[in-house]
Amino acid sequence: MKKEAAAEVLSLVGHEVRVTHPDKLYFSEQEKISKLDLIRYYLSVAPGALGGIEDRPIVLKRFVNGAEREAFFQKRAPAERPPWLRTVTLSFPSGRTAEEVVVDDAAGLAWVVNLGCIELHPHPVRTRDLDHPDELRVDLDPGPGVPWSDVRMVALEVKTLLEGVGLRGWPKTSGSRGMHVNVRIEPRWTFAEVRRAAVALSRAVERRIPALASSKWWKEERHGVFLDYNQNAKDRTTCSAYSVRPLPDARVSTPLGWHEVPDCEPSDFTLFTVPKRFEELGDPHANMNTAAGSLEALLELAAKDEAGGLADAPWPPHFRRMQGEAPRVAPSRARSTAKPRVKMPLLVVANSPDRQAALAGLERWKAKHPEAAHYLAVDDVLVDSMRGRSSTWTRIRINLRHVPEEIRPKQEAPDPDDDPTREWRTWFSKRGSQKSR
């Protein structure tokens, strides 16, 4: 390793990787972690981290100002990149294409982390076949106030269900509040078919443990642990194995053996503890590629659901309307039909790219309306992580279902009210109106 004008140059697998501003702090609130510390972490677990991203196009989620500041998504590979770094061209539901980075080795891993990629976001496809995923992803997302013990119980139910349809699940902590169960599959099915299988799996788990699990897309209808089937839609990514998450303790999305799930605690797995675990135990997911299975049984289950009257579940909002899809509108905003649905009384109280600023706005709303706040249950506060074209922001809504109607506050201007997509959506709406004239 040699110094080069306020940079470090790492020699890795025959390539040199220049680390700019190596002492720049990427974590500073609870732990002090520099960019070079982060790169050294990833190199210490490189065989495991590469297992989740190797030969896959990745979206660059860049925290250029550190974990405590807003990140942005970059699909297109930077123009200035080393000649040894591979790229591949992906097409998206919008019709656009992008040349995305492919990481094949430790040098590529260090290079993307140097760009500010604290966590890694691969697509579920290999470069040899970009239209047929080789991974089904089960994302367990607990709602507000849902205990970690419930997440573990739902994960174990997912394991049982997968085994019943001839598939093997590989669990890992999400690095936040949830868990991921990845399933290696034969690359024979399209994105739409893989998502269809994920919808069937989510609904089946909900039927088995309805008090704990939910397959409902709309947050106002959910309870317990949500099985996010839409993570299998094309263009969606989740953080991969050994990704560091932008939390104050530098928590890691850590692969587990199923025997560890009943007693695991997500706070046990951090940038500081995982390298030793990896050195002593190796990678619990090292053999995942040997366990590719078939989706036929799950797709048969999906067909039975459809025959029984279950429409396709809602897709993410930026996808075109799909054939057989249920109405893509939240129940609280749905128009009345022959079979009326209960509309939830929802208020938007904060929009901000800064999650802490949005949460502070929630506290101001509660202080302003203490009588109404008294009636709120834990799951009446909906904290939505919204994704725009290249960035994320936090929207906070209040469900007033438990608040007596006579004291329900009216919708006010959110505080703060900084939705980074508003300008783009307004322009798009005006453009659509002009075209229809």
N, C-alpha and C positions, 0 to 999 in steps of 0.2 A: 504494500500500500504506500503510495507516495502523495505528497501534498502538491497541489497545483492551483495557485492563486485563489485562496479561500475556498478551495474545493478538495474533495477526496476522490482519488481515482482507484477503483477496485478492479482487480484482475480476476475475472470469473469465467470459467470454462472457455478459455482462449479469447475472451473479449474484454475490453476495458469499458467500464461504466463510470462516468463522471458524476459524482454526487455534489450538486450545487448547494451551497449554504448548509453544510452538514450539521452545524450546531443550532440551526433554527428549531425552536421548540414547536412540536406538533401537539403536545399535551402539556398543560401548565397549571391547571386548576388544582387537581389532587395529586397527580404524579408529574414529574418533570421528564419528558421524553423528547429527544431531538429527532430530526429526520434520520440521522445516521443510526441512532438507536433502533428506530423502526425498521430500517433496512437490515440491520444486523439480526433483529428478531426474525424477519422473514427468511434470511439465509440460514438461520439455525434450524428452521423447520421446512426448508425448501422442498425436500421430497414429498412431504405431505401437502404443502400449499400448491405445488405443481400438479399433484394428483387431481386437484379440483379445477385447474384452469388450462392444463397443457393441451395443445392442439384445438383450443376453443377460442373463437373471437370474444373479446372482452370489451365491455363498456368502461371507460375511464371515469370513475367518480372521484373528482379531484378536490381535495381539501387544501388548497394552496396557502391558506392562512391558518391552518391547523384545525384540530378536532373541534375546537370551541366555536368556530366560525362556519358560515354557510358553505356548503359544497356545491359543485355544479357537475352535471353529466356531460361527458364529451364522447360522442360515438365515433367520430372520425379520428383516425390516427394523425398525430401531429406531422406537419410537413417535414420538420427537422427531426429525423430519427436515424438511428444507426442502420447501416446497410444490411446488417445481419438480422435485423428484426423483421419477422414475417408479418404480412397483413392479408386480409381476405375481404372480399366485397359482399356485404349483406344487403338484402332487400327487406323493406319494412311494410307493414300494413298500409301506411300512407302512400306507398308507391315510390318513396325515396329510396336511395341506396347510400351506403356509407362504407368506406374502406376502414376496417377495424383492426386493431392490434391483435396479434396472436403471440402468446408467450410460450416458449418452448423449453426454457432452461433458466438457471439461476440468474444469468446476466439479464435476461428479459424481465425477470421478476424484480430485480433491483432497479432496473430502468423505469418501470411503471411506478414503483413506490417513490422514486425520486421526483416524479411529476406531481406528487401529492396524493397518490392513491393509497389512503390508509386502509381501505378494504377493497376486496377484489370482486368483480361482478362479471362472471362468464355467462355466455349463452349456453343452453343445454344441447348444443350440437357440436359435432366435430367438423373440421375444415373440409373433409372429403365428402361430406353430405350435409349441406346447410339447411335442407328442407325437412329432415327427419331426425327429431331429437333422440338422443340415446339416454335421456334421463327424465324421469317423472319426479317432480318436486312437490313434497307435501310440506306446506308452510303452516305451522301452528302458531296462531297470533292471538294471545289472550287479551280479552277486553279489560277495561279499567277495573281494578280491584280483584281480578281473578288470581287466586293463589298459584304459586309455582307447582304445588302438588297436583293441581288439576291438569296443568300442562303435561306433567309426566304421565298421568293416568291416560290422557287422550293419546299420547305418543305410544303407549303400550297397547292401546286398543287398535291403533293404526298398524302396529306390528302384527297383531293377531289377524286382522282383516287381510293384510297383504299376504301373509302365509297361506290364508285360505284360498287365495286366487293364484297361488304359485309364484309369488314375488317375494323378494327379500328387500327389506328396508334397512337403510344405514343411517342411524340417528346422529345428530350433532346439536349442540346448543346453538341458538341463533347469535349468541353474543349480546343479546338484549334481554327481552322478557319471554321469548318463545323458544321453540325448537323447530328444527328442520329434519325431515326424514327423506333422504334421497333414494331413488330406486333406479338402478341401472336396467335399461330396457333395450331390446333389439331395435335398431334404427329402421323400423319398417312402417311407422305410422307418422302421419303429418302432425303439425302443431295442433290443428283443430281436433284431431283424434286423441292426441295425448291429453289435451285439456278436457275433452269429453270424458275420458277415463278418470281424470282427477275429480271432475264434478260428481261422477258416480261414486267414487271412493268417499268423498266428503259427505255426501248424503247418506251413505251406508253407515259411516261412523256416527253421524248424528242420530240415525235411527237406533243404533245400538246403545248409545249413552246420551240421550237427549238432554239430560240435566247438565251435562258438562260440555258438550260440543255443539257447534253451529255451522251450517253450510250457507247461511243467509248472507248475501252480498251487502245489503244495506245495513249500515251500522245501527240504525234505529230498530232493526228487527233482531239483532244478534244478542246472544248472551254467551257467557262462558268463553270457550276457546274456539276461535274461527279457523276453519280449514280453508286457506286461501287458494282455491283452485285456479284462480286467474294468474297465479305466478307461472302457470304453464302456457299462457298465451304467448304468441310470437312477439318478440321485442321486450319481454319482461325478463328481468334478471334478479337473482338474490345473491347475497354475499356467500362466497364459497368457503370451504374448509380452511381453517387457520387464519381467516380474516380477522384483523383487529377492528373493533368497532369504535366509533367516536364517542365513547363514554368516559367519564372522568377517571375510572380505574383501568382504562385500556383493556377492556374485556375482549376475549377471543371467542369466535365461533369454532367450537372444539368438537372434533369427531369423538364419538363414544362407542363402547361396546354396549349391547342391550343389557348386559348384567349391571352396568353402571347407572342406567337411567333411573331406577327407583330411588336412588339416594343422592343423585348428583345435584350440585348447586352451581348455578351459572357464575356466581362471583368467585368460585374457586379457580376459574380458568382465565388468566390474564397474560399479558405480554411477558410478565415476570415469571409466571409459573409454568406456562405451557412448554417452553424449550426443555426444561428438565423432564417433564412428563414425556415429551417426545423422545428424548434421549433414552429414557429408561424403558418405556413401553412400546415405542415405535408408533406407527400410524394404524389405528383400529380399522381404517377404511382402505388399507393397502390392497386388499383383494377384491375391491368392488368391481373392477372390470371383468372379473371372471364369473360374475353372477348375473349376466344379462338375461332378462325374462320376457315373457309375452304379455301383452295387454288384452288378449282376446277375452279372458274371463271378465275383466272390468268393463270392456265394451259391451259384452253380453248383458251385464248388469245395467249399463246405461240404456240399452235397448228396452229392457224390462221397465225401467223408470219411465221412458218415453211412452211405451204402450199403456202404462198405467195413468197417463195424463200429465206427467211432469214435463213442463217445457224446459228448454235449455236455460241455464242460469244466466244472469246478466254478465255481459262482457265489460272490460274496462271502457271508460268513456270515449277514448280516442279511436276505438275500433268502429268500423262500419256496422250497421245493424245486421245481425246474422239471422239466417232462416231458422225458424223455430224458437227464436230467443224470446223469453218473457219480456214484458214491457221494461225498458231501461229507464225507469223513473222511480225515485224514492217514494215509498208509500205515503209519506207526509205531503208529497206534491202531486200525487196521482189524481186524475179526474175521476169522479164517481162513475161506476159502471153498473151493470145489472147486478153484480155481486160486489157491493161496496166494501172497500177496505178501510180500516181505521187509519186516519191520518194523524201522524204524530205532531204535536205542537213544538216545533223546533225554532230556536233562535240562533243566529250566528253572532257570537260575541267578540271574536278576534280573528284577524288574518295577519300573519307575519312570517317572513323568511327566518326570523329569529324565534325559535321555540320558546325560549325563556321570556321573551317580550310578549308572546301570545299568552303564556301562562300567567304573566303578571296582569294582563288585560282581563283574564278570567277572574282573578282575585279582586280586581276593581269592580267588576260586574257584581260579584257576590257581596261586596261591601256596600254597593249602591242599592242592592235589592236583597237585604238580609232575610226578609220574611219569606220570599220565594226560595232563596238558597237553603233555608232550613228544611225544605221538603225534598231536596234533591237526593236521589240515591247515587251510589258510586257510579253506576253505569248510565246515569242520566247526563254525564259530562262526556261528550264525544270529542276526543282529540284526534283529528285527522291529519295524517302526513300526506300532503298533496304533492303531486309530481307534475311539474310543468314541462315545457319543451326541453329545458336544459338545467332546471334547478328544482329544488323542493321548498315547500313552505308549510307552515302549520295553520290549520283552521280549527277553531274551537267552537262547538255548538252545544247548546243546552236543550235537553228534552224536558219540557214542562209537564209531562204526563202525570206526575204525582203532585203537582202544584194546583191547588184549587183555582178554578177558572177566574173567580172574582179578584184574585191577587196576582194573576199572571202578568208579568211585564210585557210590554209591546216590543216589537223589533225596533232596535235603535241602530245608529251607525256603529259598526264594530269598532272596538278600541283595543289595539291599533287596527287599522284597515289598510294593510299593505299586501294586496294580492298581486304577485308579480306577473300573473297571466292576464290580468284584466285588460291591459292595453292591447295585447295580442288578440284576445277574444272579441273585444269591441271592433277592432279592425276587421277581423274575420267575419263577424256578423254583418257589418256594413257592406263588405265585399259581396257576401251572399245576397243581400238585399238588392244591390245594384245589378247583379247578374239576373235576378228574377224579374226585373222590370222589362 
